[in-house]
Amino acid sequence: QVQLVESGGGLVQAGGSLRLSCAASGRSISMYTMKWFRRAPGKEREFVAYINWRDDSTGYTDSVKGRFTISRDNAKNMVYLDMNSLKVDDTAVYYCAADNNYWGPGTHVTVSS
């Protein structure tokens, strides 16, 4: 079992930055592909980014490419999402997931215009 808890959300103006953190416990995340998802108000949950367990390769949904960066620190059992040049459309609850099997409760991000 892996327990995940996200943090770092909040209110930020458009153009600003936030760093989301995902703290894992219970097991090491070193063998998991870690992902970030988000659910905007009134919308379905969508994939945001992943970082592969084997080679730390990353991937992003098109709308965040060049603005968001996912990273991991296996020694600390942490995953991060650095979000820059935030847009109002980035407003959502952001979730961390391990292999799509384990999920955190989410952290709210609100981007104001």
matplotlib code that plots the C-alpha trace (Angstrom):
import matplotlib.pyplot as plt

x = [0.0, 1.1, -0.4, -0.1, -0.7, -0.5, 0.3, 1.3, -1.9, -3.4, -4.5, -2.2, -2.5, -2.3, 1.3, 2.4, 4.0, 3.3, 5.1, 3.0, 4.4, 3.3, 4.5, 4.4, 4.4, 3.9, 6.2, 9.0, 7.8, 11.0, 9.3, 6.2, 5.5, 4.2, 1.6, -0.3, -3.9, -6.4, -10.1, -11.3, -14.8, -17.5, -15.0, -13.7, -10.4, -7.5, -4.0, -1.3, 2.1, 4.0, 7.5, 8.6, 10.1, 12.7, 14.4, 12.8, 11.4, 8.6, 5.4, 2.9, -0.5, -0.3, -1.8, 0.9, 4.0, 6.7, 5.1, 4.9, 7.7, 7.3, 10.2, 10.8, 13.1, 13.0, 15.3, 12.6, 9.7, 8.5, 7.1, 6.8, 5.0, 6.5, 3.9, 4.9, 3.0, -0.2, -3.4, -7.0, -7.7, -5.2, -7.6, -8.4, -7.9, -4.6, -4.0, -0.9, -1.1, 1.2, 0.7, -2.9, -3.5, -2.9, -4.3, -4.0, -6.9, -5.9, -4.8, -6.7, -5.1, -7.0, -5.6, -7.1, -7.1]
y = [0.0, 3.5, 6.5, 9.8, 13.3, 16.4, 19.9, 23.3, 24.3, 27.8, 31.0, 32.6, 35.2, 34.4, 34.3, 33.2, 29.9, 27.2, 24.0, 21.1, 18.3, 14.7, 12.9, 9.1, 6.7, 3.0, 1.9, 3.3, 5.0, 4.1, 1.3, 3.3, 5.6, 8.7, 10.9, 14.1, 14.5, 17.4, 17.9, 21.4, 22.5, 20.8, 18.8, 15.2, 14.4, 14.7, 13.5, 16.2, 14.7, 11.5, 10.5, 7.0, 4.8, 3.1, 6.1, 9.2, 10.0, 12.5, 13.3, 16.0, 16.9, 19.4, 22.3, 22.3, 21.5, 24.1, 25.4, 22.5, 20.2, 16.9, 15.6, 13.0, 12.4, 8.7, 9.2, 11.4, 9.5, 12.7, 13.8, 17.4, 19.5, 22.9, 25.0, 28.3, 30.8, 29.7, 30.4, 30.7, 27.4, 25.6, 26.1, 22.6, 20.0, 18.4, 14.7, 12.6, 9.0, 6.0, 3.7, 4.8, 2.4, 4.8, 8.3, 11.2, 13.4, 16.3, 19.9, 22.9, 25.3, 28.5, 30.9, 34.3, 36.7]
z = [0.0, -0.8, 0.9, -1.0, 0.3, -1.9, -0.8, -2.1, -3.7, -3.2, -4.8, -7.4, -10.0, -13.7, -14.8, -11.4, -10.2, -7.7, -6.7, -5.8, -3.6, -3.2, -0.1, -0.2, 2.7, 3.3, 0.4, -1.7, -4.8, -6.7, -8.6, -9.5, -12.4, -10.7, -12.3, -11.7, -12.7, -12.3, -12.2, -13.1, -11.9, -13.9, -15.9, -16.0, -14.4, -16.9, -17.0, -16.5, -16.3, -15.6, -14.6, -15.4, -12.6, -14.9, -16.5, -15.2, -18.6, -18.5, -20.5, -20.4, -21.7, -24.5, -22.5, -19.9, -22.0, -21.5, -18.4, -16.0, -14.8, -13.0, -10.9, -8.2, -5.3, -4.5, -1.4, 0.1, -1.4, -2.9, -6.3, -7.4, -10.0, -10.8, -12.4, -14.2, -16.3, -14.7, -16.5, -15.2, -17.0, -14.8, -11.9, -10.6, -7.9, -8.5, -7.6, -7.3, -8.4, -8.2, -11.2, -11.3, -8.3, -5.4, -5.2, -2.9, -1.7, -3.9, -3.4, -4.8, -7.2, -8.0, -10.6, -10.7, -13.6]

ax = plt.figure().add_subplot(projection="3d")
ax.plot(x, y, z, "-o")
ax.set_aspect("equal")
plt.show()
